[in-house]
Amino acid sequence: MKNDLRKLLRWVCRKLTYNDLASVVPVLLEVLNGSRQDIELKPQEVRPPHYRQFRVDPQPPLCEPLLPHAPQKDWEELQADHLRATGKTIAKVARRTGSPMPPEKCRCRHCHAPVRYLYLNNGKLGSQVQCKICKRTSPTDKPRRESKARYWCPHCGYALFRWKEDGLCTAFKCPNDHCPVYVRNLAQLTPEEHAMRKAGNTSQFKLRYLFREYHFASQDLPLKRPEDAPVDLNRIHHSLHTLGLCLTFSISLGLSARLTAQALERVFGIRISHQTVVNYIKAAACQLADFTDENSPVPEGTCAADETYIKSGGQTRYTWLVITETRRAICG
C-alpha cells in the first residue's frame, strides 16, 4: 500500500507545477478537516473482527490415530450390573430370517462381547457392528482399506486431508464439522460474518484446525558464513573509533551504508565512502563468525521464529530469527 501511494504521489507531482501543487495543498487540508463537503474520500475498508489472519494452532497434529478407550469392564460384568439394576439380563440379538450375520469370530472391541450380542450397524457393507451390552461400535473382521492419512486432528481425532500445497509447505485441514475447534470458532462469528459466509466468503475466516508441513528441515538448511574479509581491520586507514561508529550506525541503528557515510560526515566530520562502510561490516562479520558459532545457544524445548524478507538484486531474500522460550536468546 505504501508503494502504491508513492507511485501515485510521483505521478501527481509529474502532472503539476510548483504553483499548481501549492494551490492543491490548501484544498487537501480542507478535505482532511472536513470543511469541504463537495469532495468525498474513498470509504475506509473495515475488516470484520474475526478476519482471517495467519496464526499457527498451538497444538501439533497427531502422527497416529487415536486408539479406542480401554474397556473398563468386561461384557459379563456389564451384564451382571444390568441384572442387579433392573432384575433382567440383556437378551441376545433377535435376528430376522435371512438377515446378514456378523462373522462368527467377531467380538466387541470394547467389552469383548460375543457375536450373539452384536448386529451389523451398516447394512450390506458389513464392516461395522454395534454391541447390545456396551452400546458401542466396533469394526468387523472384514479387510478394510488402509488409510493414507499422515496426520490426525489433536482435538477430535479425525484424519487431516491435504488442503493446499506449494513449493514451501503443504497445508492439512480437519474436515470434521463437530470438531471442538470448528464449533467454538463458528460460534464466535458475528451475524454480519455469518452473512458473509452464506454469501460464499468462507475463506476470510479461519474456523478449522490447520497444520502446515514445511518441506525443509533445520539440518538441511545451509549455514551461511562470510567469506574472506575484504580488508584487514588492523591495517585500515581510519581509527577503531571510526570503525565502531560505522558498526553502530549500520548494525545497531539499521542504517544503510550510504546513510551511515552521510551521518559520519555531517555529525562527526569524518569523510568515508559507503563502500568502505560495507567492507568494514564484512570484515567485522568475519572476525565474529567463529565466536558466534561457539557461543550461540543450542535450540532446545519450545522455540519461536520470526520471518522477514528484503529485496536485493531483484530477488527476495528471506531471514528467520529463532529464540528459545527459556533463555530468550537468539539461537538460530
N, C-alpha and C positions, 0 to 999 in steps of 0.2 A: 504494500500500500504506500509506503514512503517513497519507493522508487517511482511509482505512478504519479505521485504528487510532484516530485521533482521534474519529471518529464513534462507534466502539464505546465509548471511554472516556467520552465525553459521555453516551451512553445509560446506561452503568453508574452514573455519578455522579447522574443524574437519578432512578434507581431506589433508590439507597442514601442513608441519612442519614450524618451525620458519624461517629456511633458504629459504624454498620454497616461503613463504609469502613475505620475503624480496626481492626475485627476481621478484615477481609478481607486487609489488607496483610501481617500475620504469616503467614497461610496461603500467600499468594503467594511470600513469601520461602522458606518451607519447600519449595514446589514447585521453586523455582529451584535450591536447594542439594541437591535430590534426597532429602530426608528423608521426603517424602510419596509413598509408592508407590501409594496408592489413587487419586491424581489423575494422569491421563495427559495429556500435551501432544500437540498435533497434530504428526505427524511432519513434519520439515522436508523440503521438496522438494529433491531432489538432481538437478541437471541433468547430462546426460552431458557428457563432456569436449569433444565436437565439436558442442555445441548451437548451433543457427543463431543467428548474430549479424550485425548489419548491418555489413558491411565491403565496401569497394569494391575490385574487382580492379584491380591496378596498371596493367595494360596496356589501353589503349583498343582498341576494335574496329577492324577494317579496313573502310574505306569502299568498297573494290573487291575482287573475288575474287582469290585468289592465281593468278598466271599459271603455267602449266606450266614446268618446268625447261627451259632451253635445251638442245638436243641437243648432246651432247659430240662425237659422231661421226656421220657420215652412214651410211646403210644399207650403202653399198658398202664403207666402211672396216670396219664391223662384220662384213660378210661375209668380207672378207679376213682379219680377225683370227681368225674362226672356222675358216677354211681352214688357217691356219698352226698353230692349236692342235690341231685334230682331223684334218686332212687331208681333210675333206669340206666341201662347201658346204651351206648351208641350202636345202632344197628348197622349191619353191612349194607353196602350199596345194592339197592334193588334194581337190577338191570332188566331192560326190556328185551324181548326176543329179537335176535338179530342185531342188537346194538353193538358197536365196536367195543372191544375189550382192551384194557391196557396189557402190556406184556406181563407174562406170569412172574418174572423175576423182578418186576418193578416195585420199588418201595419208596415211601415218602422220604425226601431228603432231610426233613426237619425232625420228625418224630419216629421215623423208621416203621411206619405202619405198613402192613402187608397189602397185597393188591386187592383184597376183598373190601378194603375201606377207601379205595381210590377209584375215581372215574375220570374219563377223558374230559379235559376242560376246553379243548379247541376242535372238537368235532372230528372230521375225517383226517385232518392233518396229523393228529395223534402224537404230537411232540410235547404235550404238557398235561399233567394230571393234577387234580385237586383232592386234598385229603379231607375226609369227614371228621377225623379226630382233631386235627390242629387247624383246619380251615385254610391251609396254605398250599401254594402250588409248587410243583417240582417238575423237572424235565423227565421224560421217559428215557428208555434205553435206546431209542432210535438215534442213528447218527445225525448230528446237526452240522450245519455249515459253520466252518471255523470263522470266527470274527477276525477281520483285518484291521480292527481299530488299534491305534497305538497309544491313545490317552483316554482317560475317563474323567468325568467331572468329579471334583472332590466334594461337592455339595449333595449331589443326587446319585452319583454312580453311573450315569448314562455315558455311553461311548461318544466321544467328541468326533465330529465329522470335519473333513478338510474344507474350509470355507474359502480362503484365498491363498494364493502362492505367488511369490515373486522371487527375484534373484537374491533378496536379502533374508527373507523369513517366510514361513508358512503359518497361516493363522488357522486355528482349530476353534470350533464353537460348539456349545452344548445345545442340542435340539429339544430338550425336554421342556414342555410348557408348564410342568408342575415343579420345576427346579426352584428351590427357595430363593436363589439369586434373581431369577426372572420374575417370580411373583412379587418380591419386595420392590424391585426397580419399576415394575409395571404399576404397582400401587402408588408410587411416589409421583407419577406424572400428573400434571395439572390438566383440567378439562381442555384447555387450548392445545396442549401437547397430544392428548388423545385424539382430538380432531385432526391434528396434523398426521398422526399415524393412520387414521382411517382414509386420509387423502392420498396415502401412498408414500409419505415421507418417513418411512420407518428407519432409514439409515442414519437419521440425525440423532438418534438416541441409542445409548449403549445399555441394553437390557439383559443380555445373556452373558454367561461366563465365557470368557475368551482367553485363549492361550496362544502365544506366538513362539514358534520354534525357529531360532535363528540358525542359519546354515554355516556357522563358523564357530569354532571353539577358541578359547583363550590360548591354548597351546599351539594352534595353527596360525595365529597372527604373527607376522614377522616383527622382531624387535628392531625398531629404527633407532640408530645411533649416529651422531655426527661423524663425518669423515675427518680427514686430516685438517688440522687448524690452518686457516688461510694466512694467519700471521702468528708470530711469536710474541706473546704478551710481555716477555722480559726485554724485548727489543723494540717496543713501539715508540713513536716519536712524541707521544703525549704522556703525561704523568698518570699514575694509577688513580689519582683523584678524578681525572677526566674519564678514565675507564669506568669508575664507579658511577659517575653521573650518567654516562651512556646506558649502563645497565639499569639504573634506577628509573630513568625516563622511559626506556623501551620495555623493560620487563615489569617493573612494579606499577608504572602508570599506564602501560599498554599503548604507548605512542608508537607511531611508525618511525622508520629510520629517518625519513625526511623531516618529520616534525621534531624528532629528537635533535637533529642537527640545527634546526632553526631555534629551538629552545636554548641550546647551549650558546649559540651566538648572541641571541637577544638578551638573555638573562645573565650569562657569565662572561660574554665577550670572547668565547672560545670558538674559533672558526674550524669546522671539521666537516667533511663530506659525509653524505648519507651512506656511501659505500664503505667508508671507514667504520661507521657505526655497525653495519652488518657484519663486517669482518671481526670486530670486537665481540659481538654477540656469539658468532660461531666459534671463535677461539675459546671464549669462556665456557660454552657448552661442551667443548671437547675436554676441557680441564675438569668439569664437574660430572661428566658422564659416569666414570668409574666410581666416584664417591656416591652418586645417586643409586647405582645398581647395588652397591654393597650395603647401604643403609636404608633403603626403602623397605617398609614393612611388607611382609608376605600376606596376600589376601586370605582371610580366614573368616569363617562364620558368614553372617549376612553382610553383603556389600551393596552399595548404591553407586550408580553411574549416571553421569550427565553427558549428553552428546551435544556437540556444537560443530559447525562447519564454516569454512571460509572458501572463497573462490580465489584460486591462484593460477595464473596462466591459462585462464579459460576453463579450468577444471575445478570441480568441487572436492575439497579435502575435508574428511571427517576426523574428529578428535573426540576421544572419550576420556573423562577423568573419573577414576574409581576411588572411593573411600570406604573404609571399613566401619561397621557400626560401633565397635567397641573403642577403637583408638582414634577415630575421626581423622585419620591421616591419609594422604594420597598414596595409594599402593599400586596404582596402575595407570 
